[in-house]
Amino acid sequence: MKKLILLLCIASVMSCKNENKVTETQVVNESEITEENQSSSNELKFDASKTVLKWSAYKTPEKVAVHGSFDSIAVNNTQESPIAEEVLSGADFRIETSSMTTGDTSRDAKIIGLYFNNLSSPTITGKFGKFENQSVPVTINMNNVEINKNFSYTFENKKIIITGVVDMLEDFKSESAFNFLHEACAELHMNKTWTDVSIEIISDLGN
């Protein structure tokens, strides 16, 4: 009889221990974790360090390209979103023209000194409209002239590429500044400096 009572006590104690273990176990919803991780990994955002603004101007009758970029660009009012079109929609930008570079210091001095320094402002400002159907309206203010042009964009491997063309004379009425540059470079340009400039913005939106 004593042995039977002892066995019942042991069984009771073991049963209590098992119940405590079950109570302390936390149940984790794996589907929720998966969704949360996917949402985080799919979030896209603007990063200035992963963005470059390149331009191409043209010289000589054969329209030889001169490539350059701007090192000082400020972009505000961007968004974090899993949808690429939403990241830069409504964002505004400011470009310091003195930060322009072509990789040739003597050429840089001419372009900045003769063209950009003869505009009404040392900055270019603007704003992106709504990105949709591979097109985005872009407002640009340069030489105290504001224009609105449709640029094209593509998105691949978390990179958005925005392209467009502006004209120094037709769009921004910068005849005086343009003539200073053209006359100084007439011989090198074989007396032909083109007024259209191609723009390309490449931004890696991945985390």
C-alpha positions, 0 to 999 in steps of 0.5 A: 500500500505504501508503495502504491501511494509513493508511485501515485505521488511521483506520477502526480509530481511528473504530471505537474512538471509537464504542465508547467513546461507547456504553459511556458512554451511560446507559440510562434506564428511562422507565417507572420514572421515570413510576411514581416521579413518579406515586407522589410526586404521588399521595401525600397528607399532613396539613398543619395550615396547610391544615386548619380545624375549624369548629363551629355552635351554635344560638340562638333558637327558630328555631335560628339558627346561630352559627359559630366555629372553633378556631385552636390544633389539634395533630394527631399520628400522621398518615401519608403515603399515596396512600389518603385514608382512611389519612392520619388513621386512628389520628391523635390531636388536641388543641384549646385551647379558649381559641383559639376564635373567632367573629369577634366579640370580645365574643361570644368572651369570653362563650363562653370565659369562661362556658362553656369556662372552667367545664369541668374542662379547658381542652383537648379531646383525642381520636382518629380511628379507622379511616376506611371506608365514609364513616364514622369513629369519633371519640373525644372527651374534654371536661369529663373525659368521654370519648365515641365517636361516628361521624362522616361523611366525604367526599373530593373534589379531595384534600380530606377533609371530616369532619362530626358532631354532639355535644351539650353536655349529653347527651355532655359533662355540662356543665350548669353551664357551659351554664347560665352561658352560657345565662343570660347570653345569654337575652335575645339568644337569646330564652330558647333556647340549643340544646345540639347543636353541628355539627362540620366539619373540612376538610383539604386533603391535597394536596402 
